[in-house]
Amino acid sequence: MKVRTLQLNFPDTLEHSDEELRLLIAAKLYENGTLTSGQAAELAGLTKKEFIGAIADYNVSVFSPSVEDLESDLENA
């Protein structure tokens, strides 16, 4: 997979760690269908199992509303 680097500047007053911010971004990209669960887990720096467990804390469902996405996840599991 090709990757690119993005540098973001957050205010020091933000009370989230870098790891938390990566997870938040990955969870949102997974939720809107931009990334698969495996890609999002990699972006978050977690295993797929860890990522799936962690996104529940952000009210992101593991289950995609799309049958095609679910079938793809099952094939790649």
C-alpha positions as CSV (number, residue, x, y, z in Angstrom):
1,M,0.0,0.0,0.0
2,K,1.3,3.4,-0.9
3,V,1.4,5.9,2.0
4,R,1.8,9.6,2.4
5,T,2.7,11.7,5.4
6,L,0.6,14.4,6.8
7,Q,1.7,16.8,9.5
8,L,-1.0,18.4,11.6
9,N,-0.6,21.1,14.2
10,F,-2.9,20.9,17.2
11,P,-3.1,23.4,20.0
12,D,-1.2,22.4,23.2
13,T,-4.5,22.7,25.1
14,L,-5.9,19.7,23.3
15,E,-6.1,17.0,25.9
16,H,-5.7,14.0,23.5
17,S,-2.5,12.1,23.0
18,D,-1.1,11.6,19.5
19,E,-2.2,7.9,19.6
20,E,-5.8,9.0,20.5
21,L,-5.8,11.5,17.7
22,R,-4.6,8.8,15.2
23,L,-7.4,6.5,16.4
24,L,-10.0,9.2,16.1
25,I,-9.0,10.0,12.5
26,A,-8.8,6.3,11.6
27,A,-12.2,5.6,13.2
28,K,-13.8,8.4,11.3
29,L,-12.3,7.3,8.0
30,Y,-13.5,3.8,8.7
31,E,-16.9,5.0,9.6
32,N,-17.4,6.9,6.4
33,G,-16.1,4.0,4.3
34,T,-12.9,5.6,3.2
35,L,-10.7,2.9,4.8
36,T,-11.2,-0.7,5.5
37,S,-10.9,-1.9,9.1
38,G,-7.5,-3.3,8.3
39,Q,-6.3,0.0,6.8
40,A,-7.8,2.0,9.6
41,A,-6.2,-0.3,12.2
42,E,-2.8,0.2,10.5
43,L,-3.3,4.0,10.5
44,A,-4.1,3.9,14.2
45,G,-1.1,1.8,14.9
46,L,-3.2,-1.1,16.3
47,T,-4.0,-4.6,15.3
48,K,-7.3,-5.1,13.6
49,K,-8.7,-6.8,16.8
50,E,-7.5,-3.9,19.0
51,F,-8.9,-1.3,16.5
52,I,-12.3,-3.0,16.4
53,G,-12.4,-3.0,20.2
54,A,-11.3,0.6,20.5
55,I,-13.8,2.2,18.0
56,A,-16.7,1.2,20.2
57,D,-15.5,3.9,22.6
58,Y,-16.2,6.4,19.9
59,N,-19.7,5.0,19.0
60,V,-18.4,3.7,15.6
61,S,-20.0,0.5,14.6
62,V,-17.9,-2.4,13.3
63,F,-20.7,-3.3,11.0
64,S,-20.9,-1.5,7.7
65,P,-24.3,-0.6,6.3
66,S,-23.0,-1.9,2.9
67,V,-23.3,-5.6,2.1
68,E,-20.4,-5.3,-0.3
69,D,-18.2,-3.9,2.5
70,L,-19.2,-6.6,4.9
71,E,-18.4,-9.3,2.3
72,S,-15.0,-7.7,1.6
73,D,-14.2,-7.6,5.3
74,L,-15.1,-11.3,5.7
75,E,-12.9,-12.2,2.7
76,N,-10.0,-10.2,4.1
77,A,-10.4,-11.4,7.8
